[in-house]
Amino acid sequence: MAVFAQSAPCWVDVQLSDLEAGKRFYGGLFGWTFRAGDGMPFADAYSDGELVAALAAKQDGRMPTTWGVYFSTDDILATVALVRKAGGQVITDPVRAGDAGVLAQAADPGGAVFGLWQAGGRAGFEKSNAPGSFCWTEVHTRRPERVDAFYEQVLGFRGTDIELPGPEGAPEPFRVWSPAGTEPGEDTAVGGRAVITDAFPEMLPSYFLNYFAVADCDRSAETAVRLGGRITAPALDIPYGRMAVLQDDQGAAFAVLQPTEPLR
């Protein structure tokens, strides 16, 4: 079983209104195959036989259609306590997911929702940083200073500020997160924080954007459209490769990245 370091992203799943339509979309886009949950309304997704994510049927139509990311913790009760102490909100108190592990959901002070996972029989995804699997996550927020302090306190992240090219080519502030015990910087980063600027509507909430590695960014974007999805941010070259932001055919947002060199 894979072992994830404390606070490392270890799992992603998507909440969908139509589970079967989701299987068709992501099967066509990433080549995923699926294995139905044992009596549960979800399906585990596999890439080349390795577990990469899950698709879940929404139990309440008011729930958002969205991709969620989970961070690994060795002590979920202690991490949940830190969420409250640091000014976040606990949305779902720790609950046992059978023998797989224990999960909780929380929101940071800016309102972005994320998950916590204390492994049992399932550590998390079995494949990452390779085509068809998770490779990056970043929170987009309007309260960067408050949110930076939150994740430093709750997950032990250490930040490094950099600049990335925006859609119009102008540099935009960005912070990468490195786990505690590592030298902060891009080489050790496991996620990041972007700023929602005034260029976006005020009603746009804070959110996590999860990335999947692909062999060809432009072709993946074209395939997503052919399958009924949308391109919300056209393909753009960044220092780490070529990326685009997409929506599936039910509105869940995610990004794809064609890396310039093999990912860690």
N, C-alpha and C positions, 0 to 999 in steps of 0.2 A: 504494500500500500504506500502511495506517495505520502510524504510528510511535508507539511507547509510550515514555514517559519511564522512566528508570532506576527500578526497583522498583515500577512501577505494576502493578496486577492487569491481566493481558492475556489470560487464557484460563481456561476452566473445562471440565471434562469429568466424566462420571459412569461408574463401573464397575458393570455390571449382569450378572446371571446370564442374563437373557433379553433380547437386544437388540431383537427384534421387539416384545415387550411394552412395552419402553421407548419405542419409536417411537410406539406407539398412545397411551401415557399422555401423553407430552409433546406429541405432535401434537394431542391433544384438549385439553390444558390451555393451551398457549401458541400453538397454531396453527402449530407448527414443521413444516417440510418437511425431508426428509432426502436425503442423497446418500451412497451407500455408499462406503467406503474402497476404494481400488484394490487388491483382493486381500487386504485387511486386515479383521479382525473389528471394525470400528467404522463409525460413520455420522456425518458432519458434519451439524449442525442449522442451519437457516436460518430467519430471520424476515424476511418481506417481501423475500426474495432475498438477505439479508445474513447472513454467517456469524456465529453467536452461541455455539456450543458444540459438543461432540461426545459421542456415546454410544458406549461401548466394551464389548464382551463380555469378561467376566472370563476370563482364561486359567487361573486357579487358583481353585477354589471356596472356598479359605480366605481369599481376598482380601476386604476389606470392601466392602460395597455402599455407595458414598459418592460425593458430589460433591467434586471437588478443584479448587483454585485454583492458578494459576501466576503468578509475579511476573516481570516483564521484567528482564533483565540484559544489559548490553553485553559482559560478560566472565564467562561462567559458571564457568570454572575458578577465577577469583579469588573469586567469590561462594561457591563450594563450599568453598574454603579458609577463608573467613571463618566459614562454618557450623561447621566443626570447631573453629576457634580460639575461637568464642564459646560452645562447650559443647553444640552441637547434634549431630545424627547425620545422616550422609549415607546415605540408603536406596538410592538408585540413582545411581551415578556418571554424569557427563555422557555421553549417548549421542545420536548423530545420528539424527534422524527424517527420513531422506531429504534432499531439498532444502529441507524446510520450516524446519528449524532444529535446535537442540540442546536437549535437556531433561535435567533431573535432578530427583530427589525427595529431600527432607530432612525432618527432624523437629526442632522446637524443644526446649528443655530440659524443657518440660512434656509432650512427646510428641505435639503436634499436627503433622500431616503437611501439607506444602505442596510446590508445584512451582516450579521455576525454568525460564525459557525464554529462550534467546538466539535471536533471530529470524534466519531465513534468508529463504526465499521467502514464509513466512507470519509476519506480525507478531503475530497473535492474532485476537480477535474483531473483526468489522467494524462491529458495532452494539452499543451499550451505553447504559445510562441512558434507555431507552425501553421501552415495553411489549413484553414477550416477550424481554427480553435482560437480561444481568447488570447489576447496579447497585451492589453493595456486598459486602464480605466482612469477617468478623470472627472472631478466634480466641477461643475460650472455654477458659479455663485456671484451674487452681488455684494457679499460681505466677506471679502477675502481675508482681512486681518482677523476677524472674529473666527472664521472657519479654520484658518491656519492654526490658530491657537488651540482650537477644539481637537483637531486631528493629532496635533503634537501631544496633547494631554491624554487622549483616549487610546490612540493606537501607537503612540511613541514615535511617530514620523518626524524626520528632520528634513527641513525644506531647503531647496536651492532655487533661487530666482533666475530665470532665463527669459529670453525673448524669442517668440516664434512669429513667422510671417502670418499676417491675417489674410482674409479673403481678398482685400484690395492691395496686398503687398506690404502694408504698413506693419511695423513690429507691434506685437501685442504681449502684455505681461503674462507670464506663466510660471508656475512653481512646480517642481518635481519633488516627489516624496521618496525618501530613503528610509528603510526600517532602522529601528534602534540597533546600535551595535555595529553599524556599517559606516563607512566614510561617505558623508552626504555628497550627492552629485548625480549626474546623468547616468553614470555607469552602474550605479546601485539602485536606481529608481524603480519603484514598483507601481507608481501611479502619479497623478498630478492634479493641479488645481488651475482652472481657467477662470477668467473674470467675465461676467455678463455685463457688457457695456450699455450705455444709454442708446446705442443704435438698435437695441432689441426692445420689443414692446414690454411695458412695465408688468403686464400680466404673466409674462414668461417666468415660471418658477425655477428655483435651483434644481439641478438634476445631475445624475451621474451618466456619463456617456461611455459605453463599453465598446472596445475595438476587437475585431477579429482579423487575424492575419489572412491574407490571400496572395495568390501567385500573380494576379493581374488585377489591379485596382479598377481600371477603366472597364474591363470586361465584366467584372463583378457588378459594377454599377449598372451596366447595360442589362445584365441578367436580372437584377433586382427589378428593374422597370418592366422587363418582359414578363416577369412573374406577378406583376400587379403592384409592385412597390413604387417608391418615389426617391428621387435624388433631392435632398434638402440642402446639401452643400457640395457643389461639383468637385471633381478630383483636383487635388492641390498638392504640389510638391512641398514637402517639409524636410528638415534636416535628417529625418529618420526614414524617409521613403515617400511614397505617394499615397494619399488618403482621401476618402470621401465619406460624407455622412449620408445615411440612407434611412428610409422607413420601410418596414415590411408592408404587406398588403392589408394589415389591420391597424397600422399606425405606430407600431413600436419602433423607436429610433435606435440606431446603432451606427458604428463606423467600421470601415474596412481599411486596412493598411497593407500596402505592398512594400515591405522593408527593403532598404537599399543594401543591407547586409544581414546575415543570419542573426536572429534575435537570441538573447540569452535564454 
